[in-house]
């Protein structure tokens, strides 16, 4: 019983060390750029990421609430491809794409900025 208590204490110590190190989390899972600029015509965008450790064939997911970003493809290691639809408004727009992976606390973000129609 005492051995179980020691093991649990060691696990808690490891978890708390990992959570208090934001730099370590960023090194574990991150993106190569935090901002992508697009023209009003839109098109294909590649987000390059680094992930220290994959679990089997599971790939990171990309999440956004922008309805003008579609066709998210996460099937290739190291990159996520998405489509930015044309912007027919004069105003520019911006959206955030967040990457998520299983039990990794880091959630790298990329801002997609698209110019308005000229």
N, C-alpha and C positions, 0 to 999 in steps of 0.2 A: 504494500500500500504506500509506503514511504517512497519507493522507487517511482511509482506512478506520479506522486506529487512532485518529485524532482523533475521528471520528464515534462509535466505540464508547465511547471515554472520556467523551464528552459525554452519551451515553445512560445510562451507568452513574451519572454524577453526577446526572442528573435523577431517576433511579429512587431513588437513595439519599436525595435530598432529600425526595422524596414520602413515603418510608417512615418518615422520622424526624419527620414532622409529624403527630401524631395529631389535632390540631385541624383541620388541613386535610382529613384523611380524614373527620372527623365532619361537616364542612361539605359534603363531597362527597356523603355518603349518611348520612341520620339519620332518627330518628323524632320525632314531636311529643310523645310521652309514653313514659316507660319502664315504667309500671305501669298495668294495667287491672284494676279490681275488678269481680267478677261475683257475682250472688246464687247461691244453691244451685240455682235453676231453670235457670241457664245462659242460652243465647240467642246472638244474633249480636253479634260484636265487630268493630269497624273499627279497623285500625291505620293511622294517617296517617303517611306518610313523605315525605321530600324526597330527590330524586336529581338531582344536578347535570347529568348527561349520560346520555341513553338511547342504546342501540345499536339502531337500527332499531326494531322493534316488540317487542323482548325486554323483559320485565318482571322485576322482582326476584322471587326465590323466598322463601317463608317455610318454615322448618324447625323441627319440634319432635318430641320423643320421647314426648309425652303422648298417650295413646290416647283421652283425653276431649276432645281438640281435633280437630275434623274439618272437612271441606268448605272447605278453604282455597282462596280465589278471589283470584288475583293479576292479573286481566285489566284492571283499571282503573288508570290512571296516578295515583300519589299516594296510593293506599290499597289495603290488603289486608283482605279480609273473611274471617272464620272463624267456625265454630260451636263454642260451648262446651256440652258435654252436661251434663245435670243431675247434681248431686252428691247421691247418696242417703245418703252417710255423714255422721256427725255432725262429723267432722274436716274442717277446711278443707284446701284443696290449692292447689298453686302449680306453674306450669310456665313455661318460658322459650321464647319464639318468637324465632328468629334470622332476620334478613333477610340475604340474600346476593345479590350481583349481579356477574356476569362477572368482570372483572379488578379490581374495587374491593376494596381491602384492608379497609375498614371493614365491620363486620358488626353493625349495630345490633340491640339486643335489647330485647324487651318482656316483662315478667313478667306473666303472667295469674294473678290471685289469685281463688279462688272460695271463698265461705263454705260451711260445712257445713250440713246440713239441721237446722232448729230443731225 
